Amino acid sequence: MDRAKECRDILTQAGINSQSSIDFDVNGEVMSLTLDYIIDTYMQASLESQLVFLRALQKAAESNEMGIEQFFEGMGKLLLMTQLSEKFGG
């Protein structure tokens, strides 16, 4: 099965819309990332990273909806930090 679809299925089972977005404050500017964007970005990584992401999402889902929200907040922050680091040559 497609790992991105597995991630979206976990969200659906938890009653969470994958088109939902999370807002992040980046130096006073609000950046919004959808859960779909976060999933799709991580699914471009290595197979091992994809499997780690999927397993971590499964664990978050087992802990309840708040676990999923915290998971995506953390993964979104990590994406933004990586993008900013690449942007500024870090």
VMD Tcl script that builds the backbone (N, CA, C; Angstrom):
set m [mol new atoms 270]
animate dup $m
set s [atomselect $m all]
$s set {name element resname resid chain x y z} {
  {N N MET 1 A 0.847 -1.198 0.000}
  {CA C MET 1 A 0.000 0.000 0.000}
  {C C MET 1 A 0.883 1.249 0.000}
  {N N ASP 2 A 0.418 2.261 -0.645}
  {CA C ASP 2 A 1.095 3.545 -0.697}
  {C C ASP 2 A 1.186 4.137 0.716}
  {N N ARG 3 A 2.398 4.482 1.140}
  {CA C ARG 3 A 2.590 4.992 2.508}
  {C C ARG 3 A 1.882 6.327 2.742}
  {N N ALA 4 A 1.829 7.193 1.722}
  {CA C ALA 4 A 1.112 8.463 1.887}
  {C C ALA 4 A -0.375 8.191 2.120}
  {N N LYS 5 A -0.916 7.223 1.386}
  {CA C LYS 5 A -2.328 6.862 1.576}
  {C C LYS 5 A -2.541 6.284 2.969}
  {N N GLU 6 A -1.603 5.479 3.443}
  {CA C GLU 6 A -1.714 4.932 4.795}
  {C C GLU 6 A -1.780 6.063 5.819}
  {N N CYS 7 A -0.959 7.090 5.623}
  {CA C CYS 7 A -0.970 8.241 6.540}
  {C C CYS 7 A -2.322 8.936 6.510}
  {N N ARG 8 A -2.844 9.152 5.297}
  {CA C ARG 8 A -4.143 9.820 5.167}
  {C C ARG 8 A -5.266 8.964 5.754}
  {N N ASP 9 A -5.155 7.653 5.604}
  {CA C ASP 9 A -6.156 6.751 6.187}
  {C C ASP 9 A -6.163 6.851 7.710}
  {N N ILE 10 A -4.984 6.984 8.308}
  {CA C ILE 10 A -4.892 7.147 9.764}
  {C C ILE 10 A -5.616 8.423 10.181}
  {N N LEU 11 A -5.411 9.498 9.419}
  {CA C LEU 11 A -6.089 10.763 9.734}
  {C C LEU 11 A -7.600 10.608 9.597}
  {N N THR 12 A -8.038 9.980 8.524}
  {CA C THR 12 A -9.469 9.780 8.297}
  {C C THR 12 A -10.094 8.986 9.437}
  {N N GLN 13 A -9.421 7.926 9.858}
  {CA C GLN 13 A -9.929 7.102 10.958}
  {C C GLN 13 A -10.027 7.898 12.255}
  {N N ALA 14 A -9.159 8.903 12.402}
  {CA C ALA 14 A -9.179 9.737 13.605}
  {C C ALA 14 A -10.124 10.931 13.448}
  {N N GLY 15 A -10.779 11.040 12.283}
  {CA C GLY 15 A -11.707 12.144 12.054}
  {C C GLY 15 A -11.015 13.464 11.766}
  {N N ILE 16 A -9.811 13.387 11.201}
  {CA C ILE 16 A -9.031 14.588 10.898}
  {C C ILE 16 A -8.931 14.735 9.387}
  {N N ASN 17 A -9.218 15.927 8.882}
  {CA C ASN 17 A -9.146 16.226 7.457}
  {C C ASN 17 A -7.694 16.510 7.082}
  {N N SER 18 A -7.177 15.802 6.089}
  {CA C SER 18 A -5.781 15.995 5.685}
  {C C SER 18 A -5.548 17.356 5.028}
  {N N GLN 19 A -6.633 18.053 4.668}
  {CA C GLN 19 A -6.503 19.404 4.118}
  {C C GLN 19 A -6.414 20.463 5.220}
  {N N SER 20 A -6.559 20.032 6.474}
  {CA C SER 20 A -6.419 20.961 7.598}
  {C C SER 20 A -5.017 21.544 7.581}
  {N N SER 21 A -4.905 22.769 8.066}
  {CA C SER 21 A -3.579 23.387 8.087}
  {C C SER 21 A -3.190 23.779 9.505}
  {N N ILE 22 A -1.891 23.886 9.686}
  {CA C ILE 22 A -1.321 24.315 10.958}
  {C C ILE 22 A -0.572 25.606 10.681}
  {N N ASP 23 A -0.794 26.608 11.519}
  {CA C ASP 23 A -0.105 27.888 11.371}
  {C C ASP 23 A 1.138 27.914 12.244}
  {N N PHE 24 A 2.223 28.426 11.666}
  {CA C PHE 24 A 3.483 28.570 12.381}
  {C C PHE 24 A 3.924 30.018 12.294}
  {N N ASP 25 A 4.474 30.535 13.373}
  {CA C ASP 25 A 5.018 31.891 13.391}
  {C C ASP 25 A 6.506 31.793 13.072}
  {N N VAL 26 A 6.888 32.352 11.927}
  {CA C VAL 26 A 8.288 32.349 11.515}
  {C C VAL 26 A 8.746 33.796 11.430}
  {N N ASN 27 A 9.471 34.230 12.442}
  {CA C ASN 27 A 9.963 35.610 12.506}
  {C C ASN 27 A 8.845 36.625 12.310}
  {N N GLY 28 A 7.720 36.395 12.954}
  {CA C GLY 28 A 6.598 37.317 12.895}
  {C C GLY 28 A 5.697 37.123 11.691}
  {N N GLU 29 A 6.050 36.220 10.802}
  {CA C GLU 29 A 5.238 35.939 9.620}
  {C C GLU 29 A 4.545 34.592 9.819}
  {N N VAL 30 A 3.251 34.544 9.531}
  {CA C VAL 30 A 2.501 33.300 9.695}
  {C C VAL 30 A 2.659 32.447 8.439}
  {N N MET 31 A 3.114 31.226 8.656}
  {CA C MET 31 A 3.252 30.253 7.571}
  {C C MET 31 A 2.265 29.129 7.869}
  {N N SER 32 A 1.475 28.738 6.884}
  {CA C SER 32 A 0.510 27.651 7.054}
  {C C SER 32 A 0.932 26.456 6.214}
  {N N LEU 33 A 0.927 25.296 6.841}
  {CA C LEU 33 A 1.221 24.050 6.134}
  {C C LEU 33 A 0.035 23.114 6.312}
  {N N THR 34 A -0.432 22.539 5.209}
  {CA C THR 34 A -1.505 21.551 5.337}
  {C C THR 34 A -0.893 20.219 5.766}
  {N N LEU 35 A -1.719 19.383 6.353}
  {CA C LEU 35 A -1.249 18.058 6.735}
  {C C LEU 35 A -0.847 17.272 5.490}
  {N N ASP 36 A -1.584 17.469 4.389}
  {CA C ASP 36 A -1.221 16.825 3.120}
  {C C ASP 36 A 0.184 17.223 2.680}
  {N N TYR 37 A 0.494 18.515 2.782}
  {CA C TYR 37 A 1.823 18.996 2.385}
  {C C TYR 37 A 2.905 18.345 3.239}
  {N N ILE 38 A 2.661 18.281 4.535}
  {CA C ILE 38 A 3.645 17.678 5.441}
  {C C ILE 38 A 3.845 16.205 5.078}
  {N N ILE 39 A 2.753 15.489 4.868}
  {CA C ILE 39 A 2.847 14.073 4.483}
  {C C ILE 39 A 3.611 13.932 3.169}
  {N N ASP 40 A 3.192 14.690 2.150}
  {CA C ASP 40 A 3.812 14.568 0.827}
  {C C ASP 40 A 5.302 14.891 0.865}
  {N N THR 41 A 5.679 15.872 1.656}
  {CA C THR 41 A 7.090 16.245 1.750}
  {C C THR 41 A 7.906 15.127 2.377}
  {N N TYR 42 A 7.417 14.556 3.457}
  {CA C TYR 42 A 8.149 13.456 4.092}
  {C C TYR 42 A 8.161 12.201 3.228}
  {N N MET 43 A 7.159 12.029 2.376}
  {CA C MET 43 A 7.124 10.853 1.514}
  {C C MET 43 A 8.107 10.971 0.348}
  {N N GLN 44 A 8.748 12.124 0.190}
  {CA C GLN 44 A 9.788 12.296 -0.823}
  {C C GLN 44 A 11.155 11.878 -0.283}
  {N N ALA 45 A 11.219 11.584 0.999}
  {CA C ALA 45 A 12.476 11.188 1.637}
  {C C ALA 45 A 12.773 9.715 1.333}
  {N N SER 46 A 13.837 9.215 1.913}
  {CA C SER 46 A 14.230 7.817 1.709}
  {C C SER 46 A 13.144 6.875 2.230}
  {N N LEU 47 A 13.188 5.645 1.760}
  {CA C LEU 47 A 12.220 4.639 2.201}
  {C C LEU 47 A 12.262 4.493 3.720}
  {N N GLU 48 A 13.455 4.465 4.281}
  {CA C GLU 48 A 13.589 4.330 5.732}
  {C C GLU 48 A 12.916 5.497 6.453}
  {N N SER 49 A 13.118 6.715 5.954}
  {CA C SER 49 A 12.495 7.889 6.574}
  {C C SER 49 A 10.980 7.845 6.447}
  {N N GLN 50 A 10.495 7.370 5.311}
  {CA C GLN 50 A 9.049 7.233 5.125}
  {C C GLN 50 A 8.464 6.275 6.154}
  {N N LEU 51 A 9.144 5.155 6.350}
  {CA C LEU 51 A 8.658 4.158 7.301}
  {C C LEU 51 A 8.701 4.680 8.732}
  {N N VAL 52 A 9.740 5.446 9.060}
  {CA C VAL 52 A 9.834 6.045 10.397}
  {C C VAL 52 A 8.683 7.026 10.604}
  {N N PHE 53 A 8.410 7.863 9.593}
  {CA C PHE 53 A 7.314 8.829 9.668}
  {C C PHE 53 A 5.989 8.102 9.883}
  {N N LEU 54 A 5.735 7.082 9.074}
  {CA C LEU 54 A 4.483 6.330 9.172}
  {C C LEU 54 A 4.340 5.677 10.544}
  {N N ARG 55 A 5.398 5.053 11.024}
  {CA C ARG 55 A 5.332 4.379 12.330}
  {C C ARG 55 A 5.102 5.393 13.450}
  {N N ALA 56 A 5.766 6.545 13.368}
  {CA C ALA 56 A 5.580 7.576 14.392}
  {C C ALA 56 A 4.148 8.106 14.366}
  {N N LEU 57 A 3.582 8.262 13.169}
  {CA C LEU 57 A 2.190 8.702 13.056}
  {C C LEU 57 A 1.253 7.651 13.650}
  {N N GLN 58 A 1.535 6.381 13.398}
  {CA C GLN 58 A 0.717 5.312 13.980}
  {C C GLN 58 A 0.760 5.370 15.505}
  {N N LYS 59 A 1.942 5.596 16.059}
  {CA C LYS 59 A 2.086 5.702 17.516}
  {C C LYS 59 A 1.310 6.912 18.041}
  {N N ALA 60 A 1.391 8.040 17.325}
  {CA C ALA 60 A 0.663 9.241 17.734}
  {C C ALA 60 A -0.841 8.985 17.710}
  {N N ALA 61 A -1.300 8.253 16.705}
  {CA C ALA 61 A -2.732 7.949 16.593}
  {C C ALA 61 A -3.199 7.067 17.746}
  {N N GLU 62 A -2.341 6.179 18.191}
  {CA C GLU 62 A -2.693 5.302 19.311}
  {C C GLU 62 A -2.849 6.085 20.608}
  {N N SER 63 A -2.174 7.233 20.694}
  {CA C SER 63 A -2.218 8.006 21.940}
  {C C SER 63 A -3.417 8.945 22.002}
  {N N ASN 64 A -4.116 9.178 20.920}
  {CA C ASN 64 A -5.361 9.948 20.765}
  {C C ASN 64 A -5.175 11.088 19.779}
  {N N GLU 65 A -6.248 11.831 19.490}
  {CA C GLU 65 A -6.194 12.892 18.483}
  {C C GLU 65 A -5.163 13.953 18.823}
  {N N MET 66 A -5.033 14.304 20.098}
  {CA C MET 66 A -4.060 15.320 20.480}
  {C C MET 66 A -2.654 14.870 20.116}
  {N N GLY 67 A -2.405 13.566 20.189}
  {CA C GLY 67 A -1.110 13.033 19.792}
  {C C GLY 67 A -0.829 13.281 18.321}
  {N N ILE 68 A -1.845 13.133 17.483}
  {CA C ILE 68 A -1.691 13.378 16.050}
  {C C ILE 68 A -1.417 14.857 15.803}
  {N N GLU 69 A -2.146 15.723 16.481}
  {CA C GLU 69 A -1.938 17.160 16.300}
  {C C GLU 69 A -0.520 17.555 16.698}
  {N N GLN 70 A -0.061 17.064 17.830}
  {CA C GLN 70 A 1.295 17.371 18.280}
  {C C GLN 70 A 2.331 16.801 17.319}
  {N N PHE 71 A 2.067 15.615 16.798}
  {CA C PHE 71 A 2.972 14.999 15.836}
  {C C PHE 71 A 3.147 15.906 14.621}
  {N N PHE 72 A 2.027 16.369 14.043}
  {CA C PHE 72 A 2.118 17.203 12.848}
  {C C PHE 72 A 2.693 18.582 13.151}
  {N N GLU 73 A 2.442 19.113 14.329}
  {CA C GLU 73 A 3.074 20.382 14.702}
  {C C GLU 73 A 4.591 20.215 14.736}
  {N N GLY 74 A 5.052 19.137 15.343}
  {CA C GLY 74 A 6.490 18.880 15.420}
  {C C GLY 74 A 7.110 18.635 14.056}
  {N N MET 75 A 6.443 17.852 13.219}
  {CA C MET 75 A 6.984 17.554 11.891}
  {C C MET 75 A 6.970 18.803 11.013}
  {N N GLY 76 A 5.945 19.638 11.167}
  {CA C GLY 76 A 5.885 20.890 10.411}
  {C C GLY 76 A 6.997 21.839 10.819}
  {N N LYS 77 A 7.250 21.940 12.123}
  {CA C LYS 77 A 8.351 22.786 12.604}
  {C C LYS 77 A 9.679 22.305 12.046}
  {N N LEU 78 A 9.873 21.001 12.041}
  {CA C LEU 78 A 11.109 20.437 11.510}
  {C C LEU 78 A 11.262 20.767 10.025}
  {N N LEU 79 A 10.189 20.664 9.263}
  {CA C LEU 79 A 10.231 21.023 7.842}
  {C C LEU 79 A 10.604 22.480 7.656}
  {N N LEU 80 A 9.958 23.360 8.418}
  {CA C LEU 80 A 10.245 24.787 8.286}
  {C C LEU 80 A 11.688 25.102 8.668}
  {N N MET 81 A 12.184 24.488 9.728}
  {CA C MET 81 A 13.577 24.728 10.130}
  {C C MET 81 A 14.532 24.255 9.041}
  {N N THR 82 A 14.236 23.120 8.436}
  {CA C THR 82 A 15.079 22.594 7.361}
  {C C THR 82 A 15.054 23.526 6.161}
  {N N GLN 83 A 13.868 23.996 5.789}
  {CA C GLN 83 A 13.744 24.899 4.645}
  {C C GLN 83 A 14.468 26.213 4.901}
  {N N LEU 84 A 14.334 26.755 6.113}
  {CA C LEU 84 A 15.020 28.006 6.436}
  {C C LEU 84 A 16.528 27.810 6.449}
  {N N SER 85 A 16.972 26.688 6.950}
  {CA C SER 85 A 18.399 26.385 6.985}
  {C C SER 85 A 18.964 26.315 5.568}
  {N N GLU 86 A 18.246 25.652 4.671}
  {CA C GLU 86 A 18.684 25.547 3.278}
  {C C GLU 86 A 18.647 26.909 2.599}
  {N N LYS 87 A 17.638 27.704 2.917}
  {CA C LYS 87 A 17.488 29.026 2.310}
  {C C LYS 87 A 18.656 29.939 2.665}
  {N N PHE 88 A 19.131 29.827 3.901}
  {CA C PHE 88 A 20.197 30.705 4.362}
  {C C PHE 88 A 21.562 30.021 4.344}
  {N N GLY 89 A 21.645 28.909 3.623}
  {CA C GLY 89 A 22.927 28.252 3.427}
  {C C GLY 89 A 23.495 27.562 4.638}
  {N N GLY 90 A 22.609 27.198 5.599}
  {CA C GLY 90 A 23.082 26.565 6.823}
  {C C GLY 90 A 23.200 25.147 6.659}
}
mol reanalyze $m
mol bondsrecalc $m
mol representation Tube
mol addrep $m
